[in-house]
């Protein structure tokens, strides 16, 4: 694996973490949204990641398809964004304007504490990949100055 592949791998990871942060932001924005039925209630969303292998790099627009012949993964991709199947939170609030005929409103299955922990993890992962790219850039610049002494 060459040093230039690090940019492709870290770039795919940063892209995936950006999608993860967007879904967390969506979940947090809807944490207090209510609905009068189960079908209309917002459900927490989570991205599903998978390893990006050498043979499908071109399919996702990440440069040269012959990056690594070792069979190792060369990045990450988001396969889907799935809705959580955790139960919704029905609450008896007969005076709420969105209450149904029985007096219940339904709150999303978003756990703010879990979302905050997930946000910190995604943010740190993004920052780590930025540092990896900076280190690779620095190493490449030092390689260029090897013959100048």
C-alpha positions as CSV (number, residue, x, y, z in Angstrom):
1,X,0.0,0.0,0.0
2,X,1.4,3.3,-1.0
3,X,1.5,6.5,1.1
4,X,-1.0,8.2,-1.3
5,X,-3.7,5.6,-0.5
6,X,-3.9,6.9,3.0
7,X,-5.7,10.0,1.6
8,X,-8.3,7.8,-0.1
9,X,-8.9,5.7,3.0
10,X,-9.0,8.6,5.4
11,X,-11.2,10.5,3.0
12,X,-13.8,7.7,2.8
13,X,-13.7,7.5,6.7
14,X,-14.3,11.2,7.0
15,X,-17.1,11.1,4.5
16,X,-18.7,8.2,6.5
17,X,-18.3,10.0,9.8
18,X,-19.9,13.1,8.3
19,X,-23.0,11.1,7.4
20,X,-23.0,9.6,10.9
21,X,-22.9,13.2,12.4
22,X,-25.8,14.2,10.1
23,X,-28.0,11.4,11.3
24,X,-27.1,12.2,14.9
25,X,-28.0,15.8,14.3
26,X,-31.3,14.7,12.8
27,X,-32.0,12.5,15.8
28,X,-31.2,15.2,18.3
29,X,-33.4,17.8,16.3
30,X,-36.4,15.4,16.6
31,X,-35.9,14.3,20.2
32,X,-38.9,16.2,21.4
33,X,-41.1,16.0,18.3
34,X,-44.4,14.4,19.0
35,X,-47.1,12.7,16.9
36,X,-50.6,11.5,17.6
37,X,-50.0,8.0,16.1
38,X,-47.2,5.4,16.0
39,X,-47.0,5.6,12.2
40,X,-46.3,9.4,12.2
41,X,-43.7,9.4,15.0
42,X,-40.1,10.0,14.2
43,X,-37.8,7.0,14.7
44,X,-34.1,7.3,15.5
45,X,-31.8,6.6,12.5
46,X,-28.4,5.0,12.4
47,X,-25.9,4.6,9.5
48,X,-24.7,1.1,8.7
49,X,-21.0,1.0,7.6
50,X,-19.1,-1.7,5.8
51,X,-15.6,-2.2,4.6
52,X,-14.8,-0.9,1.1
53,X,-12.8,-3.5,-0.8
54,X,-10.4,-3.0,-3.6
55,X,-12.8,-4.3,-6.3
56,X,-15.6,-1.8,-5.6
57,X,-13.5,1.4,-5.1
58,X,-14.2,2.6,-8.6
59,X,-18.0,2.1,-8.1
60,X,-18.0,4.6,-5.3
61,X,-15.7,7.1,-7.2
62,X,-12.6,6.8,-5.0
63,X,-9.9,6.8,-7.6
64,X,-7.7,3.9,-8.9
65,X,-9.2,0.5,-8.6
66,X,-5.8,-1.2,-8.2
67,X,-4.8,0.4,-4.9
68,X,-4.0,-2.7,-2.9
69,X,-3.6,-6.3,-4.0
70,X,-3.4,-7.7,-0.4
71,X,-7.2,-8.2,-0.1
72,X,-7.2,-5.7,2.8
73,X,-10.0,-3.2,3.0
74,X,-9.2,0.2,1.5
75,X,-11.9,2.4,3.1
76,X,-15.4,2.5,4.5
77,X,-18.8,3.1,2.9
78,X,-22.3,3.7,4.2
79,X,-24.5,0.8,3.1
80,X,-27.8,2.2,4.5
81,X,-29.4,4.4,7.1
82,X,-31.8,2.3,9.1
83,X,-34.5,3.2,11.5
84,X,-34.3,2.0,15.1
85,X,-36.8,-0.6,16.1
86,X,-36.7,0.4,19.8
87,X,-40.1,1.1,21.2
88,X,-41.6,4.5,21.0
89,X,-42.6,6.4,24.1
90,X,-46.3,6.9,24.5
91,X,-47.3,9.4,27.2
92,X,-50.6,10.2,28.5
93,X,-51.0,14.0,28.0
94,X,-54.7,14.6,27.2
95,X,-54.2,18.4,27.1
96,X,-51.5,18.3,24.5
97,X,-52.7,19.6,21.1
98,X,-51.3,16.5,19.3
99,X,-53.0,14.0,21.7
100,X,-55.0,11.2,20.0
101,X,-58.6,10.2,21.0
102,X,-57.3,8.3,24.1
103,X,-55.2,11.3,25.2
104,X,-51.8,9.8,24.2
105,X,-48.9,11.5,22.3
106,X,-46.0,9.5,21.0
107,X,-42.4,10.6,21.4
108,X,-39.5,9.3,19.3
109,X,-37.3,6.5,20.4
110,X,-34.3,8.8,20.5
111,X,-32.0,8.5,23.5
112,X,-30.2,11.8,23.9
113,X,-27.4,10.4,26.1
114,X,-26.7,7.7,23.5
115,X,-26.7,10.2,20.7
116,X,-24.3,12.5,22.6
117,X,-21.9,9.6,23.2
118,X,-22.2,8.6,19.5
119,X,-21.6,12.3,18.5
120,X,-18.4,12.4,20.5
121,X,-17.2,9.1,19.0
122,X,-18.0,10.3,15.4
123,X,-16.3,13.6,16.0
124,X,-13.2,12.0,17.4
125,X,-13.0,9.5,14.6
126,X,-13.3,12.4,12.1
127,X,-10.5,14.3,13.9
128,X,-8.3,11.2,14.0
129,X,-8.6,10.8,10.2
130,X,-7.7,14.5,9.7
131,X,-4.6,13.8,11.8
132,X,-3.8,10.8,9.7
133,X,-4.0,12.8,6.6
134,X,-1.8,15.6,8.1
135,X,0.8,13.0,9.1
136,X,0.8,11.5,5.6
137,X,1.2,14.9,4.1
138,X,4.1,15.8,6.4
139,X,5.8,12.5,5.5
140,X,5.4,13.1,1.8
141,X,6.8,16.6,2.2
142,X,9.8,15.2,4.1
143,X,10.4,12.7,1.3
144,X,10.6,15.5,-1.2
145,X,13.4,17.2,0.8
146,X,15.6,14.0,1.2
147,X,17.8,14.8,-1.8
148,X,18.3,18.5,-1.0
149,X,21.0,18.2,1.7
